[in-house]
Amino acid sequence: MSSYYVVSVNHTHRRHKYITFWRPDDRGYCWALSNAGKYAEANIRAHLGYYNSGCSSIAVRCQIVDPLGVAPIPGHHDFDAGPVVENTRANWKVLLANMVTQPQYKPHPLFKGARRAEWEMA
């Protein structure tokens, strides 16, 4: 069975340089993949509405995410922990194309250059 990272859609903001991931055991958030949780596929599939809701999070196989990792900007965060995934349109396209399954809600990731949705302007 595969392992998955849980990507936090709602905790990744337009101003963030990196995409936010869940830490192990649902215990907070991080940018560094070295600090991110690797969740078992059975657990992800048993709780799709939680781990892959679309509006707050999506689950993507580690083997898809790991190659997207790059070294962080020195001094940016957490003792330069890395690798990190840059918060770009290209990286979000890869993540969204490789979700464990279609979520209940359509994800609306925020990154520099993303169009502002109507719900964002309210």
C-alpha positions, 0 to 999 in steps of 0.5 A: 500500500502507498503512503500519502501526504495530506496537503492543507488547502486552507492553511496554504495562503497566497503569500506563502512561499511553500505549500502546507502539509499535515504533520504526523498523527493530525498534529499540526502543520508544516512546510518541510516534507521531512516534518510531514506525516506519511499516512497509510492509504487504508487510513486515508480511504477510511476517512476521505471526508477528513483527509481529502475533503477538497475544501480543507485538504487533499491527499496525494501519494508521497511518491508524487509529492517527493520529487516536487521538493526543493531546498528551502530559502536559508533562514526562512523557517524551522531551522531550514528544514526541507525539502519544501514544495514551492507554492506555485501553479505548476506544483498545485496542478500536479497535486490536484491531478494526483489526489487519492480520489475526487473530493466532495468539494472542489479545491481552490488553492491559493498561490501567487497569481491565482485568480481570486474566487468570489468567496475569497473577496467576500 
